[in-house]
Amino acid sequence: MMSLSDRMQAEDPLVRFRKKIAENARAWLGFVRDERPESAALTRELANLNHAAAQALREPSAWAAGVQLVVALWPFIEWHGFWLAWRAMLERALVVCRRLGDLAAEVEITDQLGEVARSVGDNRAALDWQEQALGLARRLGDQALIGRVLVHLSQQHLPQGRYQAAQACCEEAVALLTPLGAEAEIAIAHNNWGIACLLEEGSMESALVHLMLAERMFVAQGNRRGQAKSLHNQGETYLRQERWSEAGDLYERAIALAQAVGDDVGAVRSRTSLAILLYQQGQHETALEMHREIEIVYRRLGDRPMLARVINNEGSFLLALGRWEEAARAYEQAAQIHLENGHLGGAAFSLLNWAEILLDRGDAEQAQARLQQVGELLDALPGSPVALRQYYTALLEQATAKRAPGQAIPS
């Protein structure tokens, strides 16, 4: 028989309300787990999902359900590029899971915060979050979590030019995940491994080996979004090898696949590369028009790494069209965004492009100032690409030859 205290509690409207919050979060959690990240149903219910998660994270009796809901929503958030809007939710969830002492959830949330930081260009914070997540995962001893975090951490090393470190992350991840049969994560690891090889000098063939393996695995899994990404990255490899026709075909296939599964962010990235290919083939005006449209999307998403790349590219397209002053402003803006992002290699490249314009316009003094900045960046960049250093050396020699008597040579 129910005691008087139990009856009073059961009848208490506040108790019933708190219980309802937890039940509501659990119901939405079941809904999310039944849907795929690209689901239109999730998009339609986003406001309700956001409200349910936020409400649960404010109510201690619903904390566990709220954290689980936030973790489960991440694939949808990442798919659609809702990084900026979701960051505050992740930060709140991190506080809650620490209070709960839920270490597994803390790994997931910390890892996701790293992915958000990387996506919006805060590379220093991204690396810090991901290294925290890896340390927590190792403490927990969960091999699947360790492997997944390593896959993500590999991407944080790339802006700093630590390509060997990125490859080591992928190699360890594959070794950990293979006995677990975690094929989905292994495919992503090979895709990321291929990207790291692509960015490292002289590793094009290794890049293609990993990217083609990733593609086969994605196809076997029915993961068309992953397949689109691996096709895009193969296109990037062929673009660097000046195999224009093959690169163009791969970009077109990647765009079609991404659009078919509703991955608008992926489609835009492949369109970005397709515009670069058109520029290489002499279609400068078309490339510029495409980039101007794409720039709007990256600004809306808050994707500052890609925004910096696009603005840098616009500088090259404008230069090819003879619009020197606009090109110089674009390079200056791109360099500034790269620096704010902590992407030293990107900043160095945009500064070199800017310095080359200054030299061509006869402003050796300003060119030398930009080259001095580049020299400092290259000194801070481990394993900087050979092509980047060669570009720097060539412009430095040109600037030195043009300097006025008594001018200092940049270090």
C-alpha positions as CSV (number, residue, x, y, z in Angstrom):
1,M,0.0,0.0,0.0
2,M,1.4,3.5,-1.0
3,S,2.5,5.6,1.9
4,L,1.2,9.1,2.5
5,S,4.6,10.5,1.5
6,D,4.6,8.6,-1.7
7,R,1.0,9.7,-2.5
8,M,1.8,13.3,-1.9
9,Q,4.9,13.0,-4.1
10,A,3.0,11.3,-6.9
11,E,0.4,14.1,-6.8
12,D,3.0,16.9,-6.7
13,P,2.7,18.7,-10.1
14,L,6.4,19.6,-10.0
15,V,7.5,16.0,-9.5
16,R,5.2,15.0,-12.4
17,F,6.7,17.7,-14.6
18,R,10.3,16.7,-13.9
19,K,9.4,13.1,-14.6
20,K,7.8,14.2,-17.9
21,I,11.0,16.0,-18.9
22,A,13.0,12.8,-18.6
23,E,10.4,10.7,-20.3
24,N,10.2,13.2,-23.2
25,A,14.0,13.1,-23.6
26,R,14.0,9.3,-23.7
27,A,11.2,9.3,-26.2
28,W,13.1,11.7,-28.5
29,L,16.3,9.6,-28.0
30,G,14.4,6.5,-29.4
31,F,13.2,8.6,-32.3
32,V,16.7,9.8,-33.2
33,R,18.2,6.3,-33.0
34,D,15.5,5.0,-35.4
35,E,16.5,7.7,-38.0
36,R,19.5,8.1,-40.3
37,P,21.5,11.4,-40.1
38,E,20.2,12.5,-43.5
39,S,16.5,12.0,-42.4
40,A,14.1,14.7,-43.3
41,A,12.2,13.8,-40.2
42,L,15.1,14.9,-38.0
43,T,15.3,18.2,-39.8
44,R,11.5,18.8,-39.4
45,E,11.7,18.0,-35.6
46,L,15.0,19.8,-34.9
47,A,13.3,22.6,-32.9
48,N,11.6,20.0,-30.7
49,L,14.8,17.9,-30.4
50,N,16.7,21.0,-29.4
51,H,14.1,21.9,-26.8
52,A,13.9,18.4,-25.4
53,A,17.7,18.2,-25.0
54,A,18.1,21.7,-23.5
55,Q,15.2,21.1,-21.0
56,A,16.7,17.7,-19.9
57,L,20.1,19.2,-19.4
58,R,18.6,21.7,-17.0
59,E,16.8,19.1,-14.9
60,P,19.0,16.9,-12.7
61,S,16.6,13.9,-12.8
62,A,16.7,14.0,-16.6
63,W,20.5,14.6,-17.0
64,A,21.4,11.1,-18.2
65,A,18.7,11.1,-20.9
66,G,19.7,14.6,-22.0
67,V,23.3,13.7,-22.4
68,Q,22.4,10.6,-24.4
69,L,20.2,12.6,-26.6
70,V,22.9,15.2,-27.3
71,V,25.4,12.4,-28.1
72,A,23.0,10.6,-30.4
73,L,22.2,13.8,-32.4
74,W,25.8,14.5,-33.3
75,P,25.8,12.6,-36.7
76,F,22.8,14.7,-37.8
77,I,24.4,17.9,-36.6
78,E,27.7,17.1,-38.4
79,W,26.0,16.0,-41.6
80,H,24.1,19.3,-42.0
81,G,26.8,21.6,-40.8
82,F,24.9,23.0,-37.7
83,W,28.2,23.3,-35.8
84,L,27.9,26.8,-34.5
85,A,24.3,26.5,-33.3
86,W,25.1,23.2,-31.5
87,R,28.3,24.2,-29.7
88,A,26.6,25.7,-26.7
89,M,24.5,22.5,-26.3
90,L,27.7,20.4,-26.3
91,E,29.4,22.7,-23.7
92,R,26.3,22.3,-21.4
93,A,26.3,18.6,-21.9
94,L,30.0,18.4,-21.0
95,V,29.3,20.0,-17.7
96,V,26.4,17.6,-17.0
97,C,28.2,14.4,-17.9
98,R,31.1,15.4,-15.6
99,R,28.7,15.9,-12.8
100,L,27.2,12.5,-13.5
101,G,30.7,11.0,-13.6
102,D,29.8,9.5,-17.0
103,L,33.3,9.1,-18.5
104,A,32.1,7.4,-21.8
105,A,29.8,10.3,-22.4
106,E,32.5,12.8,-21.6
107,V,34.8,11.2,-24.2
108,E,32.0,11.5,-26.8
109,I,31.1,15.1,-26.0
110,T,34.8,16.2,-25.8
111,D,35.5,14.5,-29.1
112,Q,32.5,16.3,-30.7
113,L,33.6,19.6,-29.4
114,G,36.9,19.0,-31.1
115,E,35.1,18.3,-34.4
116,V,33.1,21.5,-34.0
117,A,36.3,23.5,-33.4
118,R,38.0,22.0,-36.4
119,S,35.0,22.7,-38.6
120,V,34.8,26.4,-37.7
121,G,38.6,26.8,-38.0
122,D,39.7,27.0,-34.3
123,N,42.5,24.5,-34.9
124,R,44.3,25.1,-31.5
125,A,41.1,24.4,-29.6
126,A,40.3,21.4,-31.8
127,L,43.7,19.8,-31.1
128,D,43.3,20.4,-27.4
129,W,39.7,18.9,-27.3
130,Q,40.7,15.9,-29.3
131,E,43.8,15.2,-27.2
132,Q,41.7,15.5,-24.0
133,A,39.2,13.0,-25.6
134,L,42.0,10.6,-26.4
135,G,43.4,10.7,-22.9
136,L,39.9,10.0,-21.4
137,A,39.3,7.2,-23.8
138,R,42.6,5.5,-23.0
139,R,41.8,5.9,-19.3
140,L,38.4,4.2,-19.9
141,G,40.1,1.5,-21.9
142,D,37.4,1.4,-24.6
143,Q,39.2,0.3,-27.8
144,A,36.4,1.4,-30.1
145,L,36.3,4.9,-28.5
146,I,40.1,5.2,-28.7
147,G,40.0,4.2,-32.3
148,R,37.3,6.6,-33.2
149,V,39.0,9.5,-31.4
150,L,42.3,8.7,-33.2
151,V,40.5,8.9,-36.6
152,H,39.3,12.4,-35.7
153,L,42.6,13.5,-34.1
154,S,44.4,12.7,-37.4
155,Q,42.6,15.6,-39.0
156,Q,43.7,18.0,-36.3
157,H,47.4,17.5,-37.2
158,L,47.0,18.5,-40.8
159,P,46.7,22.3,-40.5
160,Q,50.0,22.2,-38.6
161,G,51.8,20.2,-41.2
162,R,52.2,17.2,-39.0
163,Y,51.4,14.7,-41.7
164,Q,53.4,11.8,-40.1
165,A,51.5,12.3,-36.9
166,A,48.2,12.2,-38.8
167,Q,49.2,9.0,-40.5
168,A,50.3,7.4,-37.2
169,C,46.8,8.2,-35.7
170,C,45.1,6.4,-38.6
171,E,47.5,3.4,-38.5
172,E,46.9,2.9,-34.7
173,A,43.1,3.4,-35.2
174,V,43.0,0.7,-37.9
175,A,45.1,-1.7,-35.7
176,L,42.6,-1.2,-32.8
177,L,39.4,-1.3,-34.8
178,T,40.2,-4.2,-37.1
179,P,39.8,-6.9,-34.4
180,L,36.5,-5.3,-33.4
181,G,35.1,-5.5,-37.0
182,A,34.4,-1.7,-36.9
183,E,34.3,-1.5,-40.7
184,A,32.6,1.9,-40.8
185,E,35.3,3.6,-38.7
186,I,38.1,1.7,-40.5
187,A,36.9,3.1,-43.8
188,I,37.0,6.6,-42.5
189,A,40.5,6.0,-41.1
190,H,41.8,4.9,-44.5
191,N,40.1,8.0,-46.1
192,N,41.8,10.3,-43.6
193,W,45.1,8.4,-44.0
194,G,44.8,9.0,-47.7
195,I,44.4,12.8,-47.1
196,A,47.5,12.9,-44.9
197,C,49.5,11.1,-47.6
198,L,48.1,13.5,-50.2
199,L,49.3,16.5,-48.3
200,E,52.8,15.0,-47.8
201,E,55.3,15.5,-50.6
202,G,55.9,12.4,-52.7
203,S,53.1,10.2,-51.3
204,M,50.5,10.4,-54.1
205,E,50.5,6.7,-54.8
206,S,50.1,5.8,-51.1
207,A,47.2,8.4,-51.0
208,L,45.4,6.6,-53.8
209,V,45.9,3.2,-52.2
210,H,44.2,4.3,-49.0
211,L,41.5,6.4,-50.8
212,M,40.5,3.6,-53.2
213,L,40.4,1.1,-50.3
214,A,38.1,3.5,-48.4
215,E,35.9,3.8,-51.4
216,R,35.5,0.0,-51.7
217,M,34.7,-0.3,-48.1
218,F,32.1,2.6,-48.2
219,V,30.5,0.9,-51.3
220,A,30.3,-2.4,-49.4
221,Q,28.7,-0.7,-46.5
222,G,26.2,1.2,-48.6
223,N,27.7,4.5,-47.3
224,R,27.2,6.8,-50.3
225,R,28.2,9.9,-48.3
226,G,31.5,8.2,-47.4
227,Q,31.9,7.1,-51.0
228,A,31.4,10.7,-52.2
229,K,34.2,11.9,-49.8
230,S,36.6,9.3,-51.0
231,L,35.9,10.1,-54.6
232,H,36.4,13.8,-53.9
233,N,39.8,13.1,-52.3
234,Q,40.9,10.9,-55.2
235,G,40.0,13.9,-57.4
236,E,42.2,16.1,-55.2
237,T,45.1,13.6,-55.8
238,Y,44.6,13.6,-59.6
239,L,44.3,17.5,-59.6
240,R,47.8,17.7,-58.0
241,Q,49.1,15.3,-60.7
242,E,47.5,17.6,-63.4
243,R,45.3,14.7,-64.5
244,W,42.5,17.1,-65.3
245,S,40.0,14.8,-67.0
246,E,40.2,12.1,-64.3
247,A,39.9,14.7,-61.5
248,G,36.9,16.4,-63.1
249,D,35.0,13.1,-63.5
250,L,35.7,12.2,-59.8
251,Y,34.4,15.6,-58.7
252,E,31.3,15.3,-60.7
253,R,30.6,11.9,-59.3
254,A,31.2,13.1,-55.8
255,I,28.8,16.0,-56.2
256,A,26.1,13.8,-57.6
257,L,26.4,11.2,-54.8
258,A,26.5,13.9,-52.1
259,Q,23.4,15.6,-53.5
260,A,21.6,12.3,-53.8
261,V,22.0,11.6,-50.0
262,G,21.3,15.2,-49.0
263,D,24.9,16.1,-48.1
264,D,24.9,19.7,-49.2
265,V,28.1,20.5,-47.4
266,G,30.0,17.7,-49.1
267,A,28.6,18.8,-52.5
268,V,29.7,22.4,-52.0
269,R,33.3,21.2,-51.1
270,S,33.5,19.2,-54.3
271,R,32.1,22.2,-56.3
272,T,34.9,24.2,-54.7
273,S,37.5,21.8,-56.2
274,L,35.7,21.7,-59.5
275,A,36.0,25.5,-59.8
276,I,39.8,25.2,-59.2
277,L,40.0,22.7,-62.0
278,L,38.1,25.0,-64.3
279,Y,40.6,27.8,-63.4
280,Q,43.5,25.5,-64.2
281,Q,41.8,24.9,-67.6
282,G,41.6,28.6,-68.3
283,Q,37.9,29.2,-67.3
284,H,38.8,32.0,-64.9
285,E,35.5,33.9,-65.0
286,T,33.4,30.8,-64.4
287,A,35.7,29.7,-61.6
288,L,35.3,33.1,-59.9
289,E,31.5,33.1,-60.2
290,M,31.3,29.6,-58.7
291,H,33.5,30.6,-55.8
292,R,31.5,33.8,-55.1
293,E,28.4,31.6,-54.7
294,I,30.3,29.1,-52.6
295,E,31.8,31.7,-50.3
296,I,28.2,32.7,-49.2
297,V,27.6,29.1,-48.1
298,Y,30.8,28.8,-46.1
299,R,30.1,32.1,-44.3
300,R,26.6,30.8,-43.4
301,L,28.1,27.5,-42.1
302,G,30.8,29.3,-40.2
303,D,33.4,27.0,-42.0
304,R,36.4,29.3,-41.7
305,P,39.0,26.8,-43.0
306,M,37.1,26.5,-46.3
307,L,36.2,30.2,-46.3
308,A,39.9,31.1,-46.2
309,R,40.8,28.7,-49.0
310,V,38.0,30.0,-51.2
311,I,39.0,33.6,-50.7
312,N,42.6,32.7,-51.5
313,N,41.4,31.0,-54.6
314,E,39.4,34.1,-55.6
315,G,42.6,36.0,-55.4
316,S,44.2,33.7,-58.0
317,F,41.1,33.9,-60.2
318,L,41.0,37.7,-60.0
319,L,44.7,37.9,-60.7
320,A,44.2,35.8,-63.9
321,L,41.6,38.3,-64.9
322,G,44.0,41.2,-64.4
323,R,42.2,42.6,-61.4
324,W,45.4,43.1,-59.3
325,E,44.1,45.2,-56.5
326,E,41.1,43.0,-55.8
327,A,43.4,39.9,-55.9
328,A,45.8,41.5,-53.3
329,R,42.9,42.3,-51.0
330,A,41.7,38.7,-51.3
331,Y,45.1,37.2,-50.5
332,E,45.4,39.6,-47.5
333,Q,42.0,38.6,-46.2
334,A,42.7,34.9,-46.7
335,A,46.0,35.1,-44.9
336,Q,44.3,36.8,-41.9
337,I,41.6,34.1,-41.6
338,H,44.2,31.3,-41.9
339,L,46.2,33.0,-39.1
340,E,43.2,33.3,-36.9
341,N,42.4,29.6,-37.6
342,G,46.0,28.6,-36.6
343,H,46.5,27.2,-40.1
344,L,50.1,28.2,-40.6
345,G,50.7,26.6,-44.0
346,G,47.5,28.2,-45.5
347,A,48.6,31.6,-44.1
348,A,52.1,31.2,-45.5
349,F,50.7,30.3,-49.0
350,S,48.3,33.3,-49.1
351,L,51.0,35.7,-47.9
352,L,53.3,34.4,-50.7
353,N,50.6,35.0,-53.2
354,W,50.2,38.5,-51.9
355,A,54.0,39.1,-51.9
356,E,54.2,38.0,-55.5
357,I,51.7,40.6,-56.5
358,L,53.6,43.3,-54.6
359,L,56.8,42.3,-56.4
360,D,55.1,42.4,-59.7
361,R,53.8,45.9,-58.9
362,G,57.3,47.0,-57.9
363,D,56.6,47.3,-54.2
364,A,59.7,45.4,-52.9
365,E,59.6,46.9,-49.4
366,Q,56.0,45.6,-48.7
367,A,56.8,42.3,-50.4
368,Q,59.8,41.8,-48.1
369,A,57.6,42.5,-45.0
370,R,55.2,39.8,-46.2
371,L,58.1,37.4,-46.9
372,Q,59.5,38.0,-43.4
373,Q,56.1,36.9,-42.0
374,V,56.3,33.8,-44.2
375,G,59.8,32.9,-43.0
376,E,58.6,33.1,-39.4
377,L,55.6,30.8,-40.2
378,L,57.7,28.3,-42.0
379,D,60.1,28.1,-39.0
380,A,57.1,27.3,-36.8
381,L,55.7,24.8,-39.2
382,P,57.1,21.2,-38.8
383,G,57.7,19.4,-42.0
384,S,56.5,22.3,-44.2
385,P,55.8,21.2,-47.8
386,V,58.8,21.4,-50.1
387,A,56.8,23.3,-52.8
388,L,55.9,26.0,-50.2
389,R,59.6,26.5,-49.2
390,Q,60.6,26.6,-52.9
391,Y,58.0,29.2,-53.6
392,Y,59.3,31.2,-50.6
393,T,62.9,30.9,-51.7
394,A,62.2,32.0,-55.2
395,L,60.3,35.1,-54.1
396,L,62.9,36.0,-51.5
397,E,65.6,35.9,-54.1
398,Q,63.4,38.1,-56.4
399,A,62.8,40.6,-53.5
400,T,66.5,40.7,-52.6
401,A,67.4,41.5,-56.1
402,K,65.0,44.4,-56.2
403,R,65.7,45.9,-52.8
404,A,67.1,49.4,-52.5
405,P,70.7,49.9,-51.3
406,G,70.9,49.5,-47.5
407,Q,67.6,47.6,-47.1
408,A,67.8,44.6,-44.8
409,I,67.2,41.1,-46.2
410,P,64.4,39.3,-44.4
411,S,65.5,36.4,-42.3
